[in-house]
Amino acid sequence: MMKFYDCTPAPSPRRTRIFMAEKGIEVENIQVDLGNREQLGDAYKKINPRCTVPTLVLEDGTTLTENLAMSVYLEEMYPEPPLMGRNPQEKAAVMEWNARCEAEGMLAVAEAFRNSAKGFVDRATTGPNNYAQIPELAERGRARASAFLPVLNERLEGREFIATNEFTMADITGLIFADFAGWIKLPLDDMPNVKRWHEAVSSRPSASA
Ligand SMILES: N[C@@H](CCC(=O)N[C@@H](CS)C(=O)NCC(=O)O)C(=O)O
């Protein structure tokens, strides 16, 4: 069985958990206590020197530390239901919107959160090296995340899902962004399309994985 190194409250491993839940994939779940900095200890560094979750260890021992890498592998191994598009156009749209939800959404919130939260002093980035918080980056991250919400709202005008006409990985990354935005108290109130879509994708059984 594959081993999945997880931390339930953290946004990034939730992406993979939802992806696996949609496909009914079972893994051995191993919790890493980020609150106690277990990710920076020697034991976890041997598993993932990048000190991040999620980590997926495949049955042949290959270790993956990127959500996208895990998704590509799992989509190939467990094609149904497809979460990364059914044809070239759809696959491209999923990659386009997954990347945007990650870079313009999730990473902007992370920039705001990690550069301001009390528990993240000197942990402004993930990884083995410590970096100081920069208050201006917190402000910038908040502005960038706020700017992405109307982009998503416009994209969802007249659409049920972000990338294609069915639920895909882009919706997973979008959902993680929208929930993570709550950590920096960014309201979705003025974004009717985002709100409607957020309610719909949040009510899928996989959302509580
Ligand atoms: N590239 C990774 C990023 C993972 C990531 O940023 N994980 C965070 C949790 S959401 C983490 O491991 N944080 C450890 C830390 O804060 O030291 C992925 O998405 O797969």
The ligand as a Tripos MOL2 file, in Angstrom:
@<TRIPOS>MOLECULE
LIG
   20    19     1     0     0
SMALL
NO_CHARGES

@<TRIPOS>ATOM
      1 N1          4.7000   21.8210   -3.0070 N.3       1 LIG1
      2 C1          4.0170   21.2940   -1.9390 C.3       1 LIG1
      3 C2          3.7800   22.3650   -0.9060 C.3       1 LIG1
      4 C3          3.3600   21.7400    0.3350 C.3       1 LIG1
      5 C4          3.2720   22.7080    1.4930 C.2       1 LIG1
      6 O1          3.4810   23.9320    1.3850 O.2       1 LIG1
      7 N2          2.8990   22.1320    2.6370 N.am      1 LIG1
      8 C5          2.8230   22.8550    3.8790 C.3       1 LIG1
      9 C6          1.4970   22.5400    4.5740 C.3       1 LIG1
     10 S1          0.1280   23.2230    3.6920 S.3       1 LIG1
     11 C7          3.9370   22.3690    4.8090 C.2       1 LIG1
     12 O2          4.4290   21.2690    4.6380 O.2       1 LIG1
     13 N3          4.3290   23.1810    5.7930 N.am      1 LIG1
     14 C8          5.4230   22.8250    6.6490 C.3       1 LIG1
     15 C9          5.9280   24.0180    7.3940 C.2       1 LIG1
     16 O3          5.1620   24.9810    7.5410 O.co2     1 LIG1
     17 O4          7.0490   23.9730    7.8740 O.co2     1 LIG1
     18 C10         2.7020   20.6610   -2.4320 C.2       1 LIG1
     19 O5          1.7130   21.3620   -2.6160 O.co2     1 LIG1
     20 O6          2.6980   19.4800   -2.6560 O.co2     1 LIG1
@<TRIPOS>BOND
     1     1     2 1
     2     2     3 1
     3     2    18 1
     4     3     4 1
     5     4     5 1
     6     5     6 2
     7     5     7 1
     8     7     8 1
     9     8     9 1
    10     8    11 1
    11     9    10 1
    12    11    12 2
    13    11    13 1
    14    13    14 1
    15    14    15 1
    16    15    16 2
    17    15    17 1
    18    18    19 2
    19    18    20 1
@<TRIPOS>SUBSTRUCTURE
     1 LIG1         1 GROUP 0 **** ****
